[in-house]
Amino acid sequence: MRQICKIFGSILLLGLSSCYTPQPVAGPEAPATLFNKTWSHYPGLKLHVFNTGTNRVPDLLAGPNQPWRPVPAFVIEHPQHGLVVFDCGLGPEIAQKKEKALHPLVALLFKSRSAPGGDLASQMRRNGWSPEKVSTVILSHLHFDHTGTAQAFRNATFVTTKGLKFKNTSRIEGMEPAHTNWITPAQQREIDFTQGRPYATFPRTIDLFNDGSIILISGEGHSQGDLAALVQLPQGPVLLAGDAVVHFDWLGSEDVQKIAQDQQKAAAMRNQVRALQQAAPGVVIIPGHDLSAVPDNRPDMQLHQKALFQPAAWLTNPQADTPVAQNKPATP
């Protein structure tokens, strides 16, 4: 029966995908001016960039000829607060079962590939870091490809937007409760963006540690409770956008696509990031599923196993649905 449903669903999606129409949303204008006069350039801060696999969304949701895209995760070395993770990437169950690990309806929509040892926790261990020593995990939102190895960070405080619930989340909406439903209220830090202040081109932000090192940004639109982070590295700020900006071609279009839960909020966030690009072109922007513009020549930013940044590295053939093992030691 499951196979019959899958075949029927695939036929339905194939038919609907040809009916995709763009979702052009102008959104409110965001002036290309900065609220802040200077950047912090926090000394000793370092960003580590990993990729944990690759996803593909259907033409039905995002338009024709959608490519495979990376699924990154990030570790920030903070001189006072230790290891800080931003998003957890794909979980090890994807390497084992591919999208069969997901809810059947989600599996019909999203194709996902990883490989043994490709999850963030495994890559961190090969780099000499213990996931148990991570102090803080910032979750941009709760979709399965951003919470995959949350369970490895048992001693961390989990930072989310206020009101985001770890329990009773729906797998049919792309959540994986097993990743986060073990987190106790004492381990969750909820960010109330109604108390936020303007910073850069964003009207509501919160200074995570009250030291200017990591500025959290309200970015709802893709899903409930979206947030992004502006990391104030010594050589200049980096915006970790999460899926508030899914990829650069989305950022360069008026089409917010059908993956946005709230199209108006998604367009508003897109416009704020566009304004940042204009007002401060030196800021590095890393979307939730695009590693094409990550600089590899900065001492405050380290790219781990850059060959894995290409989605094809997770497939024996870019046109085939077979993962290739990537269990080599991380390149320091």
KEKE-3310 file (N, C-alpha, C; in steps of 0.2 Angstrom, whole numbers, plus 5000, padded with zeros to 4 digits):
npx = (5004:5010:5019:5011:5004:5015:5019:5007:5007:5019:5016:5006:5013:5021:5013:5007:5019:5021:5013:5017:5017:5025:5027:5026:5031:5032:5034:5037:5047:5064:5076:5092:5102:5112:5108:5117:5133:5146:5155:5157:5168:5173:5186:5195:5185:5179:5173:5167:5164:5153:5147:5133:5127:5115:5100:5085:5072:5055:5049:5037:5035:5045:5048:5053:5066:5074:5089:5100:5105:5116:5117:5121:5130:5136:5149:5154:5168:5170:5178:5175:5163:5164:5161:5149:5135:5127:5113:5110:5111:5109:5103:5110:5102:5098:5108:5107:5094:5090:5077:5067:5068:5060:5044:5031:5024:5032:5043:5040:5041:5053:5069:5083:5100:5114:5129:5137:5145:5144:5137:5135:5139:5148:5158:5163:5169:5179:5187:5192:5184:5172:5155:5148:5153:5148:5142:5131:5117:5111:5096:5089:5077:5065:5065:5068:5081:5089:5090:5096:5107:5104:5103:5115:5121:5119:5122:5120:5113:5098:5094:5080:5067:5055:5041:5042:5040:5046:5040:5027:5028:5025:5028:5023:5024:5037:5045:5055:5052:5059:5072:5072:5063:5067:5073:5073:5063:5072:5083:5081:5082:5073:5071:5065:5059:5051:5056:5067:5080:5084:5097:5110:5102:5091:5075:5072:5082:5093:5106:5115:5124:5126:5138:5141:5145:5138:5124:5107:5093:5077:5068:5056:5045:5049:5046:5038:5045:5057:5075:5090:5108:5120:5136:5150:5164:5182:5187:5177:5158:5148:5133:5123:5110:5101:5085:5078:5084:5085:5093:5104:5099:5085:5086:5088:5077:5059:5051:5045:5042:5034:5037:5037:5030:5024:5021:5022:5030:5041:5045:5048:5059:5068:5070:5076:5088:5093:5094:5105:5115:5117:5120:5131:5141:5152:5149:5148:5136:5128:5117:5103:5104:5115:5132:5140:5146:5155:5170:5186:5198:5201:5207:5199:5189:5185:5184:5178:5183:5180:5177:5166:5156:5150:5135:5136:5146:5140:5133:5135:5133:5127:5115:5110:5102:5111:5120:5137:5150:5158:5169:5181:5195:5192:5198:5210)
npy = (4994:5006:5008:5009:5021:5030:5029:5034:5047:5052:5052:5062:5073:5075:5079:5091:5098:5104:5114:5125:5141:5157:5166:5181:5193:5209:5215:5225:5240:5241:5252:5255:5258:5258:5254:5254:5262:5257:5241:5227:5218:5207:5201:5186:5178:5164:5156:5141:5131:5118:5105:5094:5086:5084:5091:5091:5100:5099:5103:5108:5116:5125:5129:5125:5113:5111:5111:5100:5104:5111:5106:5115:5117:5125:5130:5140:5146:5154:5165:5167:5160:5147:5133:5136:5131:5134:5129:5112:5103:5089:5073:5058:5047:5050:5046:5033:5029:5038:5048:5040:5040:5050:5058:5050:5058:5070:5064:5062:5074:5080:5076:5069:5067:5060:5054:5040:5046:5059:5068:5082:5081:5070:5074:5085:5078:5071:5082:5084:5089:5088:5085:5085:5096:5107:5123:5131:5130:5137:5137:5140:5137:5123:5113:5097:5096:5105:5102:5090:5083:5087:5080:5076:5086:5087:5094:5107:5124:5128:5139:5148:5156:5165:5156:5145:5128:5113:5100:5090:5093:5093:5080:5079:5092:5093:5093:5084:5077:5069:5073:5084:5084:5080:5090:5100:5112:5120:5119:5127:5143:5156:5168:5184:5194:5205:5213:5218:5227:5239:5235:5235:5232:5228:5227:5221:5215:5205:5205:5191:5187:5199:5205:5210:5200:5190:5193:5191:5189:5192:5183:5178:5170:5160:5149:5146:5156:5158:5163:5172:5174:5186:5186:5193:5193:5194:5200:5205:5205:5191:5185:5172:5165:5155:5148:5159:5166:5156:5152:5160:5163:5164:5175:5184:5186:5190:5180:5172:5159:5143:5138:5146:5150:5161:5173:5187:5190:5183:5190:5202:5200:5196:5208:5216:5209:5211:5225:5226:5220:5230:5242:5237:5230:5222:5213:5196:5184:5170:5159:5148:5136:5137:5137:5144:5156:5157:5163:5157:5161:5168:5170:5170:5161:5145:5132:5116:5101:5105:5100:5093:5103:5103:5097:5086:5078:5070:5061:5046:5048:5063:5063:5051:5042:5038:5038:5042:5036:5046:5047:5052:5058:5075:5089:5099)
npz = (5000:5004:4994:4983:4986:4986:4972:4966:4972:4966:4953:4953:4958:4947:4937:4943:4944:4932:4931:4939:4944:4946:4961:4963:4974:4980:4992:5007:5006:5009:5016:5009:5020:5034:5051:5061:5064:5064:5063:5074:5073:5081:5091:5090:5086:5077:5062:5057:5043:5037:5026:5025:5017:5003:4996:4987:4980:4974:4958:4958:4970:4969:4956:4939:4935:4946:4955:4964:4981:4993:5011:5023:5039:5054:5064:5077:5084:5099:5109:5123:5125:5121:5110:5098:5089:5073:5066:5062:5052:5041:5048:5054:5050:5037:5029:5030:5026:5016:5009:5014:5028:5032:5034:5024:5015:5015:5010:4997:4992:4995:4991:4998:5002:5011:5019:5027:5041:5037:5044:5055:5068:5067:5058:5066:5077:5070:5068:5080:5090:5103:5103:5114:5121:5116:5119:5115:5104:5090:5082:5066:5062:5063:5053:5046:5040:5046:5059:5061:5069:5082:5093:5097:5105:5119:5130:5128:5127:5118:5106:5101:5092:5102:5108:5099:5098:5104:5106:5100:5087:5069:5058:5045:5041:5039:5050:5062:5076:5084:5084:5092:5103:5115:5122:5136:5145:5152:5145:5134:5126:5123:5111:5112:5100:5099:5108:5102:5094:5080:5068:5057:5042:5047:5056:5069:5080:5091:5103:5105:5116:5122:5119:5107:5098:5091:5082:5083:5071:5067:5056:5050:5039:5029:5037:5053:5066:5061:5061:5059:5059:5062:5061:5069:5064:5065:5053:5047:5045:5044:5037:5042:5035:5037:5031:5029:5018:5005:4994:4983:4970:4973:4981:4972:4964:4962:4965:4978:4979:4982:4994:5005:5020:5024:5013:5012:5023:5020:5008:5014:5022:5012:5005:5015:5016:5003:5004:5013:5006:4997:5005:5012:5004:5007:5017:5020:5014:5018:5012:5017:5009:5000:4995:4987:4987:4998:5005:5004:5009:5021:5037:5048:5045:5041:5030:5029:5022:5008:4995:4998:4997:4985:4978:4970:4975:4985:4978:4967:4954:4947:4942:4947:4961:4971:4986:4989:4999:5011:5020:5025:5034:5041:5033:5041)
capx = (5000:5014:5022:5006:5003:5021:5018:5002:5009:5024:5012:5002:5017:5024:5008:5007:5025:5021:5008:5020:5017:5029:5024:5030:5029:5036:5036:5039:5053:5069:5081:5099:5105:5113:5106:5124:5138:5152:5154:5161:5175:5175:5192:5196:5179:5181:5168:5169:5158:5153:5141:5131:5123:5112:5093:5082:5065:5052:5047:5030:5036:5050:5049:5056:5073:5077:5095:5102:5108:5120:5114:5127:5129:5141:5152:5157:5172:5169:5184:5172:5157:5166:5158:5142:5133:5121:5110:5113:5111:5105:5104:5113:5097:5097:5113:5105:5088:5088:5071:5063:5068:5055:5036:5030:5022:5038:5048:5038:5042:5060:5075:5089:5106:5120:5133:5140:5150:5144:5133:5139:5143:5154:5163:5166:5173:5185:5190:5194:5179:5167:5149:5146:5156:5145:5138:5125:5115:5106:5092:5086:5070:5064:5064:5072:5088:5092:5090:5098:5111:5103:5103:5122:5123:5115:5124:5120:5107:5096:5091:5075:5062:5050:5035:5044:5039:5050:5036:5021:5029:5022:5032:5020:5026:5045:5048:5057:5051:5064:5078:5072:5058:5070:5075:5069:5062:5078:5089:5079:5082:5068:5072:5059:5061:5047:5061:5073:5082:5087:5104:5111:5096:5085:5072:5072:5088:5094:5113:5114:5128:5127:5145:5142:5149:5133:5117:5101:5089:5070:5067:5050:5042:5050:5042:5037:5050:5064:5079:5096:5113:5125:5142:5154:5171:5187:5188:5170:5153:5145:5126:5120:5103:5096:5081:5076:5086:5086:5098:5105:5094:5079:5087:5089:5070:5053:5047:5046:5041:5028:5040:5037:5024:5021:5024:5024:5036:5047:5047:5051:5066:5072:5071:5081:5095:5095:5096:5111:5120:5118:5123:5137:5143:5158:5146:5147:5130:5128:5110:5102:5106:5120:5138:5144:5150:5159:5177:5191:5205:5200:5209:5193:5183:5188:5179:5180:5181:5177:5175:5159:5151:5147:5130:5137:5150:5136:5130:5139:5131:5123:5108:5107:5100:5115:5125:5144:5153:5163:5171:5188:5196:5191:5204:5210)
capy = (5000:5012:5009:5012:5028:5033:5029:5039:5053:5054:5054:5068:5079:5076:5083:5097:5102:5108:5120:5130:5148:5161:5169:5187:5197:5214:5216:5232:5243:5241:5257:5253:5261:5254:5257:5254:5266:5253:5234:5225:5214:5204:5198:5179:5174:5160:5152:5134:5129:5111:5103:5088:5082:5088:5091:5094:5102:5098:5109:5110:5121:5130:5131:5120:5111:5113:5107:5098:5110:5109:5107:5117:5118:5130:5130:5146:5146:5160:5165:5167:5155:5141:5131:5138:5128:5137:5124:5105:5100:5082:5068:5051:5043:5051:5042:5026:5027:5043:5051:5035:5042:5056:5056:5048:5064:5074:5061:5063:5081:5082:5071:5070:5062:5061:5048:5038:5050:5065:5072:5087:5078:5065:5079:5088:5073:5070:5088:5085:5093:5084:5088:5086:5102:5113:5127:5134:5128:5141:5134:5145:5134:5116:5108:5091:5097:5110:5100:5083:5081:5091:5075:5075:5092:5086:5099:5114:5128:5128:5146:5148:5162:5164:5152:5139:5122:5107:5095:5090:5096:5088:5077:5080:5099:5094:5093:5078:5078:5065:5077:5090:5083:5078:5096:5102:5120:5123:5120:5131:5150:5159:5175:5188:5199:5211:5218:5219:5234:5239:5234:5234:5234:5224:5231:5218:5210:5204:5203:5185:5187:5205:5207:5212:5195:5187:5197:5187:5193:5190:5182:5174:5170:5153:5145:5149:5156:5159:5168:5172:5177:5190:5184:5198:5190:5200:5203:5207:5201:5186:5183:5165:5167:5150:5148:5166:5166:5149:5152:5167:5164:5166:5182:5189:5186:5192:5174:5169:5152:5140:5135:5151:5149:5168:5176:5194:5191:5181:5195:5208:5198:5196:5215:5218:5206:5215:5232:5225:5219:5237:5246:5235:5225:5218:5208:5189:5181:5162:5157:5141:5130:5139:5139:5146:5163:5157:5165:5152:5164:5172:5167:5169:5157:5139:5128:5109:5097:5110:5096:5091:5108:5102:5092:5080:5074:5065:5056:5043:5052:5069:5061:5045:5043:5034:5042:5040:5037:5052:5045:5053:5063:5082:5093:5105)
capz = (5000:5004:4988:4978:4988:4983:4965:4965:4974:4961:4947:4955:4958:4941:4934:4946:4943:4925:4932:4943:4943:4951:4967:4964:4980:4980:4999:5009:5004:5015:5013:5009:5025:5040:5058:5065:5061:5063:5064:5080:5072:5088:5091:5092:5084:5070:5059:5053:5038:5035:5022:5028:5012:4998:4995:4980:4981:4968:4953:4961:4975:4968:4949:4935:4934:4953:4956:4971:4984:4999:5017:5028:5046:5056:5071:5079:5090:5103:5115:5130:5126:5118:5103:5096:5083:5070:5062:5063:5045:5040:5053:5051:5047:5030:5026:5031:5023:5012:5011:5018:5035:5033:5033:5017:5011:5014:5006:4990:4990:4996:4990:5003:5002:5015:5018:5033:5044:5034:5048:5058:5074:5065:5056:5072:5080:5066:5068:5087:5094:5106:5103:5121:5124:5113:5124:5112:5097:5087:5077:5062:5062:5065:5048:5047:5037:5050:5066:5061:5074:5088:5099:5099:5109:5125:5136:5125:5127:5112:5105:5096:5093:5107:5106:5095:5103:5102:5107:5096:5080:5064:5053:5039:5040:5038:5056:5065:5083:5088:5084:5097:5108:5121:5125:5142:5145:5155:5140:5128:5127:5118:5109:5111:5095:5100:5112:5098:5091:5074:5067:5050:5039:5050:5062:5075:5082:5098:5104:5109:5122:5125:5118:5100:5093:5087:5082:5080:5067:5066:5049:5048:5032:5027:5042:5060:5071:5058:5063:5056:5064:5060:5065:5069:5063:5065:5046:5044:5047:5040:5039:5042:5034:5037:5026:5027:5012:5004:4990:4980:4964:4976:4983:4966:4961:4965:4966:4985:4978:4986:5000:5010:5024:5024:5007:5013:5028:5016:5004:5018:5024:5006:5004:5020:5015:4998:5006:5016:5000:4994:5010:5015:5000:5010:5021:5017:5015:5017:5012:5020:5005:4995:4998:4981:4988:5004:5004:5006:5010:5027:5043:5053:5042:5039:5026:5030:5016:5003:4990:4999:4996:4979:4979:4966:4979:4989:4973:4963:4948:4949:4939:4950:4968:4975:4989:4989:5005:5012:5027:5025:5040:5039:5032:5046)
cpx = (5004:5017:5017:5004:5009:5021:5013:5004:5014:5021:5009:5007:5020:5019:5007:5013:5025:5016:5011:5019:5021:5025:5027:5027:5034:5038:5037:5046:5058:5075:5088:5103:5106:5111:5113:5129:5145:5150:5159:5167:5177:5181:5192:5190:5181:5175:5170:5163:5159:5147:5140:5127:5120:5104:5091:5074:5061:5050:5041:5030:5041:5052:5053:5063:5077:5084:5096:5106:5111:5116:5119:5125:5136:5143:5156:5162:5172:5174:5181:5167:5158:5163:5151:5140:5127:5119:5114:5113:5107:5107:5107:5108:5096:5102:5111:5099:5086:5081:5066:5063:5063:5048:5035:5028:5028:5043:5046:5040:5050:5065:5081:5094:5111:5124:5136:5146:5150:5140:5138:5143:5149:5159:5167:5171:5180:5190:5193:5190:5174:5160:5146:5148:5153:5141:5131:5123:5109:5102:5088:5079:5070:5064:5070:5080:5092:5093:5093:5102:5110:5104:5110:5124:5119:5116:5123:5113:5105:5092:5086:5071:5057:5044:5036:5044:5043:5045:5030:5021:5027:5027:5030:5022:5034:5048:5050:5057:5057:5071:5078:5067:5060:5072:5071:5068:5068:5084:5087:5079:5078:5070:5066:5061:5057:5051:5067:5074:5085:5094:5105:5105:5090:5082:5072:5078:5089:5102:5113:5118:5129:5134:5146:5145:5144:5126:5112:5096:5082:5069:5061:5047:5043:5046:5041:5043:5057:5068:5086:5101:5118:5131:5148:5162:5176:5188:5182:5165:5151:5138:5124:5113:5098:5091:5077:5078:5089:5092:5099:5100:5087:5080:5086:5082:5065:5049:5049:5045:5036:5031:5039:5030:5020:5024:5026:5030:5042:5050:5051:5058:5070:5074:5076:5088:5097:5098:5103:5116:5122:5122:5129:5139:5148:5155:5145:5140:5130:5121:5110:5104:5110:5126:5143:5148:5154:5167:5181:5198:5205:5203:5204:5188:5187:5182:5182:5178:5177:5174:5168:5154:5147:5142:5132:5142:5146:5132:5135:5139:5126:5115:5105:5106:5104:5120:5132:5147:5158:5165:5178:5189:5195:5198:5204:5212)
cpy = (5006:5013:5012:5019:5032:5034:5034:5046:5056:5056:5061:5074:5080:5080:5090:5102:5106:5114:5125:5137:5152:5164:5176:5191:5203:5215:5223:5234:5243:5246:5254:5257:5257:5258:5258:5258:5262:5246:5232:5222:5211:5199:5190:5175:5170:5156:5146:5132:5122:5110:5096:5084:5086:5086:5093:5094:5101:5104:5112:5116:5127:5132:5125:5119:5113:5108:5104:5103:5107:5110:5108:5117:5121:5129:5136:5145:5153:5160:5165:5161:5149:5139:5133:5135:5133:5132:5117:5101:5093:5077:5062:5047:5044:5047:5035:5024:5032:5046:5046:5036:5047:5053:5055:5054:5069:5071:5061:5070:5082:5076:5073:5065:5064:5055:5046:5043:5057:5070:5077:5085:5074:5069:5083:5084:5072:5076:5089:5088:5088:5088:5089:5093:5108:5117:5129:5132:5133:5138:5139:5143:5127:5111:5103:5092:5103:5108:5093:5080:5084:5086:5074:5081:5092:5091:5106:5117:5129:5135:5146:5155:5160:5161:5146:5133:5116:5101:5096:5094:5091:5086:5078:5088:5099:5094:5085:5078:5074:5069:5082:5089:5081:5084:5098:5110:5123:5124:5124:5139:5153:5166:5179:5194:5205:5216:5220:5226:5234:5238:5232:5236:5230:5227:5228:5213:5210:5202:5197:5185:5194:5208:5210:5206:5192:5191:5193:5191:5189:5189:5178:5175:5163:5148:5149:5150:5157:5164:5167:5175:5181:5189:5189:5196:5196:5203:5205:5203:5196:5184:5176:5166:5162:5150:5154:5168:5159:5148:5159:5168:5166:5173:5187:5189:5188:5186:5172:5162:5149:5137:5140:5150:5155:5172:5183:5194:5188:5186:5201:5206:5198:5203:5218:5215:5210:5222:5231:5224:5226:5242:5244:5229:5220:5212:5201:5186:5174:5160:5150:5135:5133:5141:5141:5152:5163:5158:5159:5155:5169:5168:5166:5165:5151:5135:5121:5105:5100:5106:5094:5097:5107:5096:5085:5075:5069:5060:5053:5046:5057:5067:5055:5047:5039:5038:5038:5041:5042:5051:5047:5058:5070:5085:5099:5111)
cpz = (5000:4998:4983:4980:4985:4976:4963:4966:4969:4955:4947:4955:4951:4937:4936:4944:4937:4926:4937:4940:4948:4956:4968:4969:4981:4988:5001:5008:5010:5012:5014:5013:5031:5047:5062:5061:5060:5065:5070:5078:5078:5087:5094:5090:5077:5068:5055:5049:5036:5030:5024:5023:5007:4998:4988:4982:4975:4964:4956:4966:4973:4960:4945:4936:4941:4953:4963:4974:4991:5005:5022:5035:5048:5063:5072:5085:5093:5109:5122:5130:5123:5111:5103:5089:5080:5065:5063:5057:5045:5046:5050:5048:5039:5026:5025:5026:5017:5014:5014:5025:5037:5032:5026:5013:5010:5010:4999:4988:4990:4995:4994:5002:5007:5014:5025:5035:5041:5038:5052:5064:5072:5062:5061:5075:5077:5066:5075:5092:5097:5106:5110:5124:5120:5118:5122:5105:5095:5081:5073:5062:5063:5059:5048:5045:5041:5058:5067:5066:5081:5094:5101:5104:5115:5130:5134:5127:5120:5111:5100:5097:5098:5104:5102:5100:5100:5102:5102:5090:5075:5059:5046:5037:5039:5044:5058:5072:5087:5088:5090:5103:5115:5125:5130:5141:5148:5150:5134:5130:5121:5117:5108:5106:5096:5105:5108:5096:5084:5073:5060:5046:5041:5056:5068:5076:5089:5098:5108:5116:5125:5124:5111:5095:5089:5088:5079:5077:5066:5058:5047:5041:5029:5031:5049:5063:5067:5061:5059:5061:5060:5064:5064:5069:5063:5058:5043:5045:5042:5042:5037:5041:5036:5031:5025:5020:5010:5000:4986:4974:4967:4978:4977:4962:4965:4967:4973:4985:4983:4993:5006:5013:5024:5019:5009:5018:5024:5012:5008:5020:5018:5005:5009:5019:5008:5000:5010:5011:4997:4999:5012:5011:5002:5015:5017:5019:5013:5018:5015:5016:4999:4998:4992:4982:4995:5003:5007:5008:5016:5033:5048:5050:5039:5036:5026:5024:5011:4997:4991:4999:4990:4980:4976:4970:4983:4984:4969:4956:4949:4947:4943:4958:4972:4979:4989:4996:5006:5019:5029:5031:5037:5038:5037:5042)
residu = (MET:ARG:GLN:ILE:CYS:LYS:ILE:PHE:GLY:SER:ILE:LEU:LEU:LEU:GLY:LEU:SER:SER:CYS:TYR:THR:PRO:GLN:PRO:VAL:ALA:GLY:PRO:GLU:ALA:PRO:ALA:THR:LEU:PHE:ASN:LYS:THR:TRP:SER:HIS:TYR:PRO:GLY:LEU:LYS:LEU:HIS:VAL:PHE:ASN:THR:GLY:THR:ASN:ARG:VAL:PRO:ASP:LEU:LEU:ALA:GLY:PRO:ASN:GLN:PRO:TRP:ARG:PRO:VAL:PRO:ALA:PHE:VAL:ILE:GLU:HIS:PRO:GLN:HIS:GLY:LEU:VAL:VAL:PHE:ASP:CYS:GLY:LEU:GLY:PRO:GLU:ILE:ALA:GLN:LYS:LYS:GLU:LYS:ALA:LEU:HIS:PRO:LEU:VAL:ALA:LEU:LEU:PHE:LYS:SER:ARG:SER:ALA:PRO:GLY:GLY:ASP:LEU:ALA:SER:GLN:MET:ARG:ARG:ASN:GLY:TRP:SER:PRO:GLU:LYS:VAL:SER:THR:VAL:ILE:LEU:SER:HIS:LEU:HIS:PHE:ASP:HIS:THR:GLY:THR:ALA:GLN:ALA:PHE:ARG:ASN:ALA:THR:PHE:VAL:THR:THR:LYS:GLY:LEU:LYS:PHE:LYS:ASN:THR:SER:ARG:ILE:GLU:GLY:MET:GLU:PRO:ALA:HIS:THR:ASN:TRP:ILE:THR:PRO:ALA:GLN:GLN:ARG:GLU:ILE:ASP:PHE:THR:GLN:GLY:ARG:PRO:TYR:ALA:THR:PHE:PRO:ARG:THR:ILE:ASP:LEU:PHE:ASN:ASP:GLY:SER:ILE:ILE:LEU:ILE:SER:GLY:GLU:GLY:HIS:SER:GLN:GLY:ASP:LEU:ALA:ALA:LEU:VAL:GLN:LEU:PRO:GLN:GLY:PRO:VAL:LEU:LEU:ALA:GLY:ASP:ALA:VAL:VAL:HIS:PHE:ASP:TRP:LEU:GLY:SER:GLU:ASP:VAL:GLN:LYS:ILE:ALA:GLN:ASP:GLN:GLN:LYS:ALA:ALA:ALA:MET:ARG:ASN:GLN:VAL:ARG:ALA:LEU:GLN:GLN:ALA:ALA:PRO:GLY:VAL:VAL:ILE:ILE:PRO:GLY:HIS:ASP:LEU:SER:ALA:VAL:PRO:ASP:ASN:ARG:PRO:ASP:MET:GLN:LEU:HIS:GLN:LYS:ALA:LEU:PHE:GLN:PRO:ALA:ALA:TRP:LEU:THR:ASN:PRO:GLN:ALA:ASP:THR:PRO:VAL:ALA:GLN:ASN:LYS:PRO:ALA:THR:PRO)
# end
